[in-house]
Amino acid sequence: MSRNYKEIINSSINDFIDYTNPLQKIMSYSLLGESKRVRSILFLMILDYYGLNYEKYLNFSIAIEYIHSYSLVHDDLPEVDDSDFRRNRHSCHVEYGHANALFCGDALVTDAFGILCDCEFVKENNMIEIIKLWSRYFGSSGLVLGQFKDINKNFEYFDIIYLKTSSFFELICITAQKILENSNLVDEWSLIGRYMGDIYQINDDLSDCDVSVTKEYLETKLAEEKKLLRVLINKNINQNSDLYNYILKITDF
């Protein structure tokens, strides 16, 4: 890539943290751990691809990382996935205690919306629509519903990966197109995001082998969705662009 988006995002996140605030210090532990920044980089690259000054919209990428980190902090809790390690070090609740991890996750998701609203380059009506979208995708009809279904063993595999992973990618693509005011591209980019999320999660699950469906079924579904994604990105993105190659990279073509 011609730009170091990851370094830009990491630096911007660090600038937002008040290290004199003890809760924000705990938040920084989860925010600044080892991370690929896949979702936030994708968002900036879409804006950049369409010729928008992506640096004006860094707040969105930071908010994306805040919400992603919140979901991981809560996922790792003993009552949920019960994971003691995240990104090659102790999970937040192991390092700082159960209650503090809860507070950390709560603060991350709440602060994310404040950071989002602080972006002065999005028209007011458009921002209200985006906030409503984020609330729906991350709340009781979206990400949290996925966590709820997962822990209560009340799910179908692709329902869960959509709610917990694919919908996040979908939302990122929709948000970028709404900022760009490309209303005619929202539907196709929504599908691009959904297929990217499915493929990203299936690849992860195939390496993990701890899922409720067979490896053969996942491999068949993976091949199908890769074909569909390739058709969409060939139609919508220049094949010589950084964005095109990044999408291929993170979906492991």
Helices and strands as residue ranges (DSSP letters): H 5-16, H 22-31, H 38-49, G 54-57, H 58-75, E 85-86, E 89-90, H 92-96, H 98-117, H 124-138, H 143-151, H 157-161, I 162-166, H 167-180, G 183-185, H 186-208, H 215-236, H 242-250
